[in-house]
């Protein structure tokens, strides 16, 4: 989730080789069963779900007891996990593994290929369907189980829209021109300081909540696909151009807001996923629409903001860990996760799998529809460096308007294309 995002380990740290991280140790214990440890995120709703899930498992498997805790405190979850891999004391499972961190953890020798289990690939395919290829590592294996997504949409404040003379039930936000015109009216009316206020900072992951959702919607492609950058394409340059105009006209501020600008009424819109429904529900009278496309046609996808479950090579009882992964992502447990958090389990035909939930939770229906078409961060070598290279160029050319936009993105694309194939 956006609110939980923190900086990941530097590339040099991610490149370290974990103790005992070779292929032999990775496959050791595949058939072993016994006690295991797991970590989950510190999100209160997920913690409550995790405790109940583990209790249910332990009640049925007294000889394979699971000990669970929140990810230990640190600069970021990724830094803590990376350090544990290096030390050789990572837990068996982490139920909060960011896909963008997987290439680095894999390079450390810290992750188990789930294909190593006889039913591994079949289970993943039956669960995720056609989107599974987005999670394949360059060596053709799968080092993560796609677990839950938060498909990104545009939240808007209905009360501020109404005050600005805009239709709060049918906002004009579908095309880039609509989005600009609506943004101009919001700011000109004085109802809020900003039309929308994404973080204008240079951390690599910030692009997941401004540029990347637009690229995904317009093209249905990842930032890097089939070994080539997609962001310097005509569609990518046009999406970046929308944001450049937003910043140039003061519709999106260039300074950082210390807090939640949308919740505080300083911005009339925000780019977020379904986790925000419970956060904003009592504070803001909100609506949600898909991110815009150039001409207002239906988008081809949206950024997933997904978290996976990773199995780590330090685990001795990998057989139990695999069984727990399947238990935690069963239809029953996915339903309980959905009920507890509003986050979308990464499984096929979500709405038809849980019809009663969506019938009684109408606010989440649109997210479920988007969840069938999510676009993931690409699983490529040097993933963090790839994103940082793009973000550096974007920050300079889009947020601060320096240099030629097209040339800046094309130069960054040339660098990214080299990074994305190194080590393959």
Protein Blocks (a to p, Z undefined) as FASTA:
>chain_A
ZZlgccdddfklmmpccehiafklmmgoklpgcdddddddfbfklmmmmmmmmmmmmmmm
mmlcccdddddddfbfklmmmmmmmnopacfbdcbbcfklmmmmmmnopaccfklpmklm
mmmmmmnmmmlmmmpcfkopafbdcfbdcdddddddfklmmmnopafklccfkbmmlmmm
mmmmmmmnopafbfbdcdfbfbfklmmmmmmmmmmmmnopafbgghiafklgmklmmmmm
mmmmmmmnopacfbdcedjfklnopafbdcddfklmmmmmmmpccdddddddfkopacfb
dcfkiacddddfklmblmlmmmmmmmmmgmklmmmmmmmnopacddehkllmmmmlmmmm
mmlmmmmmmmmmcccddddehklmmmmmmmmmmmmmmmnopajfklmmmmmmmmmmmmmm
goZZ
